[in-house]
Amino acid sequence: MQLFFTPHIQNGLAILEEDEARHAAQVLRKKIGDIMQLTDGKGNLYEGDIIELGKKTCTIGIKKTIEAYNKRDFYLHIAIAPTKNIDRLEWFLEKATEIGIDEITLLICKRSERTIVKHERLKGILISAMKQSLKTYLPKLNEAIDFQRFMNKELPQKAQKLIAYCNDDSIKLLSAEYEKGSDCVILIGPEGDFTEAEVGTAFAQGFKGVSLGKSRLRTETAGIVACHSVHLINEL
């Protein structure tokens, strides 16, 4: 299945944006009458046939809709510090989307080496990864936010709040602390880890400390390990 994305679906018609339309017409050589599958990024899977096609335009008549396609029974939100090397952050976004993630916040911490990111480029990576992995939910990507401001945000009351950090033998593994089926918010720090003050602030806001294992992980690797661990626990 080749999955396309468009937010423009209304009254039984889907209109692809220019890049998607060009890919369908010029790369895949689609023709009028061909069947296509697409998503709006909100969990809906659509199927229909092409009724109008040009080099930069493509309109599909929707014939079938599947709502909440492959919806998970838990919500995963990872707040992660942007890496100094932007390629590593982009890699995290791509792989986390392929595994399955609902929301991502870019967290600016005391030791962060990057505070500015190109939001639109990162969103494009999420869209591409969603299509490639045949998912119908586009992860919500929040603007970068200061650690303290994030701590002051009102998070879902039922969500588990976890902060992953190093050099504390007293904390449990994520796999032991996370409760199967629970929504959760997991904090992942920068290359130099969270400061003691940041960990203390998180604790005061109801977060629990967790370990991701004995190895010292890069930021983006830690994010993937956290994402995959939550999925693995829920699939057992």
C-alpha positions in Angstrom: 0.0 0.0 0.0 1.2 3.5 -0.9 -0.1 6.0 1.6 -0.7 9.7 0.8 -1.3 12.5 3.3 -3.6 15.5 3.0 -5.5 17.6 5.5 -7.9 18.6 2.7 -10.7 16.1 2.9 -14.3 17.3 2.7 -17.7 16.4 1.2 -16.3 13.1 -0.1 -13.4 14.6 -1.9 -9.7 14.7 -1.0 -7.3 17.2 -2.6 -3.6 16.5 -2.5 -1.2 19.3 -1.9 1.3 20.1 -4.6 4.2 17.9 -3.5 1.9 14.9 -3.0 0.1 15.5 -6.3 3.4 15.8 -8.1 4.6 12.5 -6.6 1.4 10.7 -7.6 1.4 12.0 -11.2 5.1 12.3 -12.1 6.9 9.7 -9.9 4.2 6.9 -9.6 2.6 7.7 -12.9 -0.9 7.5 -11.5 -3.8 7.9 -13.8 -7.5 8.9 -13.6 -9.5 6.0 -12.1 -6.5 4.6 -10.2 -7.3 3.6 -6.6 -5.4 5.5 -3.8 -5.1 5.2 0.0 -4.7 8.3 2.1 -4.9 9.7 5.6 -5.7 13.0 7.2 -3.2 12.3 10.0 -6.1 12.2 12.5 -6.5 8.4 12.5 -8.7 8.0 9.4 -7.8 5.8 6.5 -9.4 6.7 3.2 -9.6 4.9 -0.1 -10.9 6.3 -3.4 -10.2 6.8 -7.0 -8.6 9.6 -8.9 -11.1 11.9 -10.6 -8.8 14.8 -11.5 -5.1 14.7 -12.1 -2.5 17.2 -13.3 1.2 17.9 -12.7 0.4 19.8 -9.6 -3.1 18.8 -8.7 -4.9 15.6 -7.7 -8.4 15.1 -6.6 -9.7 11.8 -5.2 -13.3 10.7 -4.8 -13.6 9.0 -1.4 -15.3 5.5 -1.6 -14.3 4.0 1.8 -13.4 5.4 5.2 -11.9 3.5 8.2 -12.0 5.6 11.4 -9.4 5.2 14.2 -7.3 2.9 12.0 -4.9 0.9 14.2 -5.5 3.2 17.2 -3.5 2.4 20.3 -5.0 2.2 23.7 -2.4 4.4 25.3 -1.0 7.9 24.6 2.7 8.4 24.5 4.2 11.9 24.9 8.0 12.3 24.9 9.6 15.7 25.8 13.1 15.6 24.5 16.0 18.1 24.4 17.0 19.0 20.8 20.4 17.6 20.0 23.4 19.8 18.9 23.6 17.8 15.7 20.1 18.3 14.1 20.5 15.1 12.1 20.2 13.1 15.3 17.0 14.9 16.4 15.5 14.2 12.9 16.5 10.6 13.2 14.7 10.4 16.5 11.5 11.9 15.1 11.6 9.5 12.1 12.1 6.4 14.1 9.8 7.3 17.0 7.0 7.9 14.4 7.7 4.6 12.8 7.4 2.9 16.2 4.5 4.9 17.3 4.3 8.2 19.3 1.5 10.6 19.8 3.1 13.9 20.9 6.6 15.3 21.0 7.8 18.4 22.9 11.2 19.9 22.3 12.6 20.7 25.7 15.1 23.4 26.3 17.2 22.6 29.3 20.0 24.2 31.2 22.6 22.1 29.4 21.0 22.2 26.0 23.4 23.0 23.1 20.6 23.8 20.7 17.7 26.1 21.3 16.5 26.9 17.8 14.9 24.4 15.4 13.1 24.6 12.1 9.6 23.4 13.0 8.3 23.1 9.5 11.2 20.9 8.4 10.7 18.6 11.4 7.0 18.3 10.7 7.8 17.2 7.1 9.9 14.4 8.6 7.0 13.3 10.7 4.7 13.2 7.8 7.1 11.2 5.6 7.7 8.7 8.5 3.9 8.4 9.1 3.3 7.5 5.4 6.3 5.2 5.2 5.2 3.2 8.2 1.5 3.2 7.1 0.3 5.0 10.1 -2.8 7.3 10.1 -1.9 9.4 13.2 0.5 12.3 12.7 2.4 13.0 15.9 1.7 16.4 17.4 4.9 18.4 17.4 5.0 21.2 20.0 7.2 24.3 19.7 10.4 24.3 21.7 9.8 25.3 25.3 11.9 26.1 28.3 12.1 23.3 30.9 10.6 25.4 33.7 7.7 26.5 31.5 7.0 22.9 30.6 7.0 22.0 34.3 4.3 24.7 34.8 2.1 23.3 32.1 -1.0 21.3 33.0 -0.4 17.7 31.9 -3.2 15.0 31.8 -3.9 13.9 35.3 -4.1 10.3 34.5 -0.8 10.1 32.6 2.2 8.7 34.3 5.0 11.3 34.5 8.5 9.9 34.2 11.9 11.5 33.8 14.9 9.4 32.5 18.3 10.4 33.8 21.7 8.9 34.6 23.9 8.3 37.7 21.3 7.2 40.2 21.3 3.6 41.2 18.2 4.0 43.3 15.7 4.5 40.4 13.9 1.7 38.7 14.1 0.7 35.1 11.4 2.2 32.9 10.1 -1.3 32.2 9.5 -1.8 36.0 8.0 1.7 36.6 5.7 2.1 33.6 2.2 0.6 34.0 0.9 -1.3 31.0 -1.9 0.5 29.2 -1.2 3.9 30.8 -0.8 7.2 29.1 2.6 8.6 29.9 4.9 11.6 29.6 8.6 10.8 29.5 11.3 13.5 29.8 14.6 12.9 28.0 17.5 15.3 28.7 20.3 16.9 26.6 23.8 15.4 25.9 25.0 16.5 29.4 21.8 15.1 31.1 19.4 17.1 33.3 20.9 19.1 36.1 20.2 18.1 39.7 17.9 21.2 40.0 15.9 20.1 37.0 15.5 16.6 38.4 14.4 18.1 41.7 11.9 20.3 40.0 10.5 17.4 38.1 10.1 15.4 41.3 8.3 18.3 42.9 5.8 18.2 39.9 5.1 14.5 40.4 7.5 13.0 38.0 9.3 9.7 38.9 12.8 9.0 38.0 13.5 6.0 35.6 16.6 4.3 34.2 16.9 3.2 30.6 19.6 0.6 31.4 23.3 0.5 32.4 24.6 1.9 29.1 25.2 5.6 28.7 22.9 6.6 25.8 22.9 9.5 23.4 19.8 11.7 23.7 18.2 10.4 20.5 19.0 6.8 21.4 17.4 7.3 24.9 14.3 8.7 23.2 14.0 5.6 21.0 14.7 3.2 23.9 11.9 4.9 25.9 9.5 4.8 23.0 10.2 1.2 22.1 10.1 0.1 25.7 6.6 1.5 26.2 5.4 -0.3 23.1 7.0 -3.6 24.0 5.4 -3.6 27.5 2.0 -2.9 25.9 2.4 -5.7 23.4 3.4 -8.4 25.9 
